[in-house]
Every structure is written in structure tokens, then in C-alpha cells.
């Protein structure tokens, strides 16, 4: 059976930590930033973790 390819979009968006968790960026930080509060933009800049509910789907895309 051939090797499975990693989804290109997923490998650009997610990064696996040393403990096996998956880091991600927050949404809503790309454009139309003038109407958003500084506090909100600062919070969105921080990296987040993929939730348990989405973990299996993301791992399948990354072929882990």
C-alpha cells in the first residue's frame, strides 16, 4: 500500500508539540482590524491548542 500524504493546508496551519498536543492560530486576526479592540487583537495573537473533539480529525490530516 502506498504511503499517505499529509494534507498541505494542515501542515501549514498546525504544529505538533513535544508532548503530542497540536498548536494552532486563532481566527479573526487577518483583516478588518480597525474595529477590533487592542485587547482582543492581543488575545488572538496568542497560540491555542486544538480541542479534544477535533484532535482525531487534525491528526488524520497530518497523518500522525
N, CA, C and O atoms as a GROMACS GRO file, in nm:
protein
  256
    1UNK      N    1   0.085  -0.118   0.000
    1UNK     CA    2   0.000   0.000   0.000
    1UNK      C    3   0.089   0.125   0.000
    1UNK      O    4   0.189   0.128   0.072
    2UNK      N    5   0.055   0.227  -0.078
    2UNK     CA    6   0.141   0.346  -0.084
    2UNK      C    7   0.133   0.428   0.044
    2UNK      O    8   0.039   0.416   0.123
    3UNK      N    9   0.233   0.510   0.063
    3UNK     CA   10   0.235   0.599   0.179
    3UNK      C   11   0.125   0.703   0.166
    3UNK      O   12   0.089   0.743   0.055
    4UNK      N   13   0.071   0.747   0.280
    4UNK     CA   14  -0.031   0.851   0.281
    4UNK      C   15   0.036   0.987   0.281
    4UNK      O   16   0.136   1.008   0.351
    5UNK      N   17  -0.018   1.079   0.204
    5UNK     CA   18   0.037   1.214   0.200
    5UNK      C   19  -0.030   1.300   0.306
    5UNK      O   20  -0.149   1.286   0.333
    6UNK      N   21   0.048   1.388   0.366
    6UNK     CA   22  -0.004   1.487   0.460
    6UNK      C   23  -0.078   1.595   0.381
    6UNK      O   24  -0.034   1.636   0.274
    7UNK      N   25  -0.192   1.640   0.435
    7UNK     CA   26  -0.267   1.748   0.370
    7UNK      C   27  -0.184   1.876   0.378
    7UNK      O   28  -0.142   1.917   0.486
    8UNK      N   29  -0.160   1.938   0.263
    8UNK     CA   30  -0.073   2.056   0.257
    8UNK      C   31  -0.125   2.171   0.341
    8UNK      O   32  -0.047   2.240   0.406
    9UNK      N   33  -0.258   2.193   0.341
    9UNK     CA   34  -0.314   2.301   0.420
    9UNK      C   35  -0.295   2.278   0.569
    9UNK      O   36  -0.274   2.373   0.645
   10UNK      N   37  -0.303   2.152   0.611
   10UNK     CA   38  -0.290   2.120   0.754
   10UNK      C   39  -0.147   2.140   0.801
   10UNK      O   40  -0.125   2.189   0.912
   11UNK      N   41  -0.050   2.101   0.719
   11UNK     CA   42   0.089   2.113   0.766
   11UNK      C   43   0.132   2.259   0.776
   11UNK      O   44   0.228   2.290   0.847
   12UNK      N   45   0.062   2.349   0.703
   12UNK     CA   46   0.093   2.490   0.714
   12UNK      C   47   0.027   2.554   0.837
   12UNK      O   48   0.074   2.657   0.886
   13UNK      N   49  -0.080   2.494   0.887
   13UNK     CA   50  -0.160   2.556   0.992
   13UNK      C   51  -0.137   2.499   1.132
   13UNK      O   52  -0.164   2.567   1.231
   14UNK      N   53  -0.087   2.377   1.141
   14UNK     CA   54  -0.074   2.311   1.271
   14UNK      C   55   0.070   2.271   1.297
   14UNK      O   56   0.147   2.248   1.204
   15UNK      N   57   0.105   2.263   1.428
   15UNK     CA   58   0.239   2.220   1.468
   15UNK      C   59   0.223   2.131   1.590
   15UNK      O   60   0.149   2.164   1.683
   16UNK      N   61   0.292   2.017   1.590
   16UNK     CA   62   0.281   1.922   1.700
   16UNK      C   63   0.386   1.955   1.805
   16UNK      O   64   0.503   1.977   1.774
   17UNK      N   65   0.342   1.958   1.932
   17UNK     CA   66   0.434   1.986   2.042
   17UNK      C   67   0.508   1.858   2.080
   17UNK      O   68   0.479   1.751   2.028
   18UNK      N   69   0.601   1.871   2.171
   18UNK     CA   70   0.677   1.755   2.216
   18UNK      C   71   0.593   1.653   2.289
   18UNK      O   72   0.625   1.534   2.288
   19UNK      N   73   0.487   1.699   2.354
   19UNK     CA   74   0.401   1.607   2.429
   19UNK      C   75   0.288   1.551   2.344
   19UNK      O   76   0.206   1.474   2.394
   20UNK      N   77   0.282   1.588   2.217
   20UNK     CA   78   0.181   1.531   2.129
   20UNK      C   79   0.058   1.617   2.109
   20UNK      O   80  -0.033   1.580   2.034
   21UNK      N   81   0.053   1.732   2.177
   21UNK     CA   82  -0.060   1.824   2.155
   21UNK      C   83  -0.037   1.898   2.024
   21UNK      O   84   0.074   1.901   1.971
   22UNK      N   85  -0.144   1.959   1.972
   22UNK     CA   86  -0.134   2.027   1.844
   22UNK      C   87  -0.165   2.175   1.862
   22UNK      O   88  -0.272   2.211   1.911
   23UNK      N   89  -0.069   2.260   1.823
   23UNK     CA   90  -0.086   2.405   1.834
   23UNK      C   91  -0.156   2.459   1.711
   23UNK      O   92  -0.146   2.401   1.602
   24UNK      N   93  -0.226   2.571   1.728
   24UNK     CA   94  -0.296   2.634   1.617
   24UNK      C   95  -0.300   2.784   1.641
   24UNK      O   96  -0.274   2.831   1.751
   25UNK      N   97  -0.333   2.858   1.536
   25UNK     CA   98  -0.352   3.002   1.548
   25UNK      C   99  -0.501   3.031   1.565
   25UNK      O  100  -0.585   2.950   1.527
   26UNK      N  101  -0.532   3.146   1.622
   26UNK     CA  102  -0.671   3.188   1.636
   26UNK      C  103  -0.721   3.253   1.507
   26UNK      O  104  -0.643   3.310   1.430
   27UNK      N  105  -0.850   3.243   1.485
   27UNK     CA  106  -0.912   3.304   1.368
   27UNK      C  107  -0.939   3.452   1.395
   27UNK      O  108  -0.920   3.500   1.507
   28UNK      N  109  -0.983   3.524   1.293
   28UNK     CA  110  -1.026   3.664   1.302
   28UNK      C  111  -0.912   3.760   1.331
   28UNK      O  112  -0.934   3.862   1.397
   29UNK      N  113  -0.791   3.732   1.285
   29UNK     CA  114  -0.677   3.821   1.310
   29UNK      C  115  -0.613   3.863   1.178
   29UNK      O  116  -0.496   3.903   1.178
   30UNK      N  117  -0.685   3.854   1.066
   30UNK     CA  118  -0.624   3.882   0.936
   30UNK      C  119  -0.654   4.022   0.884
   30UNK      O  120  -0.562   4.094   0.846
   31UNK      N  121  -0.778   4.060   0.882
   31UNK     CA  122  -0.813   4.190   0.823
   31UNK      C  123  -0.932   4.248   0.898
   31UNK      O  124  -0.990   4.182   0.986
   32UNK      N  125  -0.969   4.370   0.864
   32UNK     CA  126  -1.072   4.447   0.935
   32UNK      C  127  -1.036   4.454   1.084
   32UNK      O  128  -1.116   4.422   1.171
   33UNK      N  129  -0.912   4.498   1.110
   33UNK     CA  130  -0.864   4.503   1.248
   33UNK      C  131  -0.892   4.637   1.314
   33UNK      O  132  -0.873   4.652   1.435
   34UNK      N  133  -0.936   4.736   1.236
   34UNK     CA  134  -0.955   4.870   1.292
   34UNK      C  135  -1.071   4.873   1.391
   34UNK      O  136  -1.069   4.951   1.486
   35UNK      N  137  -1.171   4.790   1.370
   35UNK     CA  138  -1.287   4.792   1.460
   35UNK      C  139  -1.271   4.699   1.579
   35UNK      O  140  -1.359   4.695   1.666
   36UNK      N  141  -1.162   4.625   1.586
   36UNK     CA  142  -1.140   4.533   1.697
   36UNK      C  143  -1.056   4.601   1.805
   36UNK      O  144  -0.964   4.677   1.774
   37UNK      N  145  -1.087   4.572   1.930
   37UNK     CA  146  -1.015   4.630   2.043
   37UNK      C  147  -0.872   4.576   2.048
   37UNK      O  148  -0.845   4.465   2.002
   38UNK      N  149  -0.782   4.656   2.102
   38UNK     CA  150  -0.643   4.614   2.116
   38UNK      C  151  -0.633   4.488   2.199
   38UNK      O  152  -0.553   4.399   2.169
   39UNK      N  153  -0.714   4.479   2.304
   39UNK     CA  154  -0.713   4.362   2.392
   39UNK      C  155  -0.752   4.236   2.316
   39UNK      O  156  -0.691   4.130   2.334
   40UNK      N  157  -0.853   4.248   2.230
   40UNK     CA  158  -0.898   4.134   2.151
   40UNK      C  159  -0.789   4.089   2.054
   40UNK      O  160  -0.763   3.969   2.039
   41UNK      N  161  -0.726   4.186   1.987
   41UNK     CA  162  -0.620   4.153   1.891
   41UNK      C  163  -0.501   4.088   1.961
   41UNK      O  164  -0.440   3.996   1.906
   42UNK      N  165  -0.470   4.133   2.081
   42UNK     CA  166  -0.360   4.075   2.158
   42UNK      C  167  -0.393   3.931   2.197
   42UNK      O  168  -0.307   3.843   2.190
   43UNK      N  169  -0.516   3.907   2.240
   43UNK     CA  170  -0.559   3.771   2.276
   43UNK      C  171  -0.554   3.677   2.155
   43UNK      O  172  -0.515   3.561   2.168
   44UNK      N  173  -0.595   3.728   2.039
   44UNK     CA  174  -0.597   3.645   1.918
   44UNK      C  175  -0.457   3.615   1.867
   44UNK      O  176  -0.439   3.519   1.792
   45UNK      N  177  -0.358   3.695   1.906
   45UNK     CA  178  -0.221   3.670   1.862
   45UNK      C  179  -0.161   3.548   1.930
   45UNK      O  180  -0.071   3.484   1.875
   46UNK      N  181  -0.211   3.515   2.049
   46UNK     CA  182  -0.157   3.401   2.123
   46UNK      C  183  -0.195   3.271   2.054
   46UNK      O  184  -0.302   3.260   1.995
   47UNK      N  185  -0.106   3.173   2.062
   47UNK     CA  186  -0.134   3.042   2.003
   47UNK      C  187  -0.231   2.967   2.094
   47UNK      O  188  -0.234   2.986   2.215
   48UNK      N  189  -0.312   2.881   2.032
   48UNK     CA  190  -0.405   2.799   2.107
   48UNK      C  191  -0.376   2.652   2.081
   48UNK      O  192  -0.286   2.618   2.004
   49UNK      N  193  -0.453   2.566   2.145
   49UNK     CA  194  -0.441   2.422   2.125
   49UNK      C  195  -0.568   2.370   2.060
   49UNK      O  196  -0.676   2.423   2.084
   50UNK      N  197  -0.555   2.268   1.979
   50UNK     CA  198  -0.670   2.205   1.916
   50UNK      C  199  -0.748   2.132   2.024
   50UNK      O  200  -0.689   2.066   2.109
   51UNK      N  201  -0.882   2.144   2.021
   51UNK     CA  202  -0.964   2.081   2.123
   51UNK      C  203  -0.966   1.929   2.105
   51UNK      O  204  -0.933   1.878   1.998
   52UNK      N  205  -1.006   1.858   2.210
   52UNK     CA  206  -1.010   1.712   2.206
   52UNK      C  207  -1.106   1.663   2.098
   52UNK      O  208  -1.080   1.561   2.034
   53UNK      N  209  -1.216   1.736   2.077
   53UNK     CA  210  -1.316   1.695   1.978
   53UNK      C  211  -1.260   1.696   1.837
   53UNK      O  212  -1.301   1.615   1.754
   54UNK      N  213  -1.166   1.787   1.808
   54UNK     CA  214  -1.110   1.798   1.674
   54UNK      C  215  -0.977   1.725   1.657
   54UNK      O  216  -0.925   1.716   1.546
   55UNK      N  217  -0.924   1.672   1.765
   55UNK     CA  218  -0.789   1.615   1.764
   55UNK      C  219  -0.774   1.501   1.662
   55UNK      O  220  -0.676   1.497   1.588
   56UNK      N  221  -0.871   1.408   1.658
   56UNK     CA  222  -0.859   1.294   1.567
   56UNK      C  223  -0.862   1.338   1.421
   56UNK      O  224  -0.788   1.284   1.339
   57UNK      N  225  -0.946   1.437   1.388
   57UNK     CA  226  -0.954   1.486   1.250
   57UNK      C  227  -0.822   1.551   1.208
   57UNK      O  228  -0.775   1.529   1.097
   58UNK      N  229  -0.765   1.631   1.296
   58UNK     CA  230  -0.641   1.701   1.263
   58UNK      C  231  -0.526   1.601   1.250
   58UNK      O  232  -0.442   1.613   1.161
   59UNK      N  233  -0.522   1.503   1.339
   59UNK     CA  234  -0.417   1.400   1.332
   59UNK      C  235  -0.427   1.322   1.202
   59UNK      O  236  -0.326   1.285   1.143
   60UNK      N  237  -0.549   1.296   1.157
   60UNK     CA  238  -0.566   1.224   1.030
   60UNK      C  239  -0.516   1.308   0.913
   60UNK      O  240  -0.457   1.254   0.819
   61UNK      N  241  -0.538   1.439   0.919
   61UNK     CA  242  -0.488   1.526   0.812
   61UNK      C  243  -0.336   1.535   0.812
   61UNK      O  244  -0.274   1.548   0.707
   62UNK      N  245  -0.278   1.528   0.932
   62UNK     CA  246  -0.132   1.534   0.944
   62UNK      C  247  -0.067   1.397   0.930
   62UNK      O  248   0.056   1.386   0.926
   63UNK      N  249  -0.148   1.293   0.922
   63UNK     CA  250  -0.105   1.153   0.913
   63UNK      C  251  -0.007   1.121   1.026
   63UNK      O  252   0.109   1.088   1.002
   64UNK      N  253  -0.056   1.133   1.149
   64UNK     CA  254   0.027   1.103   1.266
   64UNK      C  255  -0.002   0.963   1.317
   64UNK      O  256   0.058   0.919   1.415
   0.00000   0.00000   0.00000
